Amino acid sequence: MPYIADIRIVSDATDLIASFGAQAGVEAAERADRSRDIGNHIRFCHWRQTERLIVVMTASRAIGTVH
């Protein structure tokens, strides 16, 4: 399960899914790469966490334990 350090990650993931659909994870990865390239490690981590959350949010079936 992805780590959610800040509620903004959920908001950003939702916005990217709405804007980019199936390519939302790719967009989050590109944003993470740009942040890394300019040395912004905080935003890099934010976008990587967002990318991981998008995978979970867009999965067609449950991930992890289902009770």
ROVO-117859 format. One record per residue (C-alpha): x, y, z. Coordinates in Angstrom, 2 decimals. Layout:
N
ATOM        u        v        w
ATOM        X        Y        Z
...
***
This chain:
67
ATOM        u        v        w
ATOM     0.00     0.00     0.00
ATOM     1.29     3.47    -0.78
ATOM     2.34     5.79     2.02
ATOM     0.21     8.93     2.14
ATOM     2.23    11.64     3.86
ATOM    -0.12    14.47     3.00
ATOM    -3.77    14.73     1.96
ATOM    -2.66    16.74    -1.07
ATOM    -1.34    13.49    -2.55
ATOM    -4.90    12.16    -2.76
ATOM    -6.11    15.41    -4.30
ATOM    -3.29    15.46    -6.86
ATOM    -3.87    11.80    -7.75
ATOM    -7.57    12.46    -8.26
ATOM    -6.85    15.52   -10.40
ATOM    -4.32    13.66   -12.56
ATOM    -6.72    10.75   -13.10
ATOM    -9.44    13.20   -14.13
ATOM    -7.11    15.07   -16.50
ATOM    -4.97    12.27   -17.93
ATOM    -7.01     9.11   -17.47
ATOM    -4.92     5.99   -18.04
ATOM    -1.79     8.11   -18.44
ATOM    -2.08     9.70   -14.98
ATOM     0.68     7.53   -13.53
ATOM     3.00     8.46   -16.38
ATOM     2.31    12.16   -15.77
ATOM     3.06    11.78   -12.05
ATOM     6.31     9.97   -12.88
ATOM     7.33    12.73   -15.29
ATOM     6.63    15.36   -12.63
ATOM     8.73    13.38   -10.16
ATOM    11.58    13.17   -12.66
ATOM    11.47    16.92   -13.31
ATOM    11.53    17.62    -9.57
ATOM    14.50    15.29    -9.12
ATOM    16.34    16.91   -12.00
ATOM    16.10    20.36   -10.41
ATOM    17.07    19.01    -6.99
ATOM    13.69    19.33    -5.30
ATOM    13.63    16.12    -3.27
ATOM    10.45    17.02    -1.40
ATOM     8.38    17.40    -4.57
ATOM    10.13    14.33    -6.03
ATOM     8.86    12.23    -3.10
ATOM     5.42    13.83    -3.37
ATOM     5.02    12.87    -7.03
ATOM     6.42     9.35    -6.52
ATOM     3.91     8.78    -3.73
ATOM     1.19    10.18    -5.98
ATOM     2.25     7.82    -8.76
ATOM     1.97     4.82    -6.41
ATOM    -1.44     5.93    -5.18
ATOM    -2.70     6.29    -8.75
ATOM    -1.82     2.63    -9.36
ATOM    -3.98     1.61    -6.41
ATOM    -6.82     3.98    -7.28
ATOM    -7.04     2.81   -10.88
ATOM    -6.66    -0.93   -10.22
ATOM    -9.51    -2.99   -11.61
ATOM    -9.61    -5.22    -8.52
ATOM    -8.78    -5.00    -4.83
ATOM    -5.13    -4.77    -3.84
ATOM    -4.05    -6.25    -0.53
ATOM    -6.14    -7.98     2.08
ATOM    -9.89    -7.79     1.66
ATOM   -11.93    -8.27     4.84
***
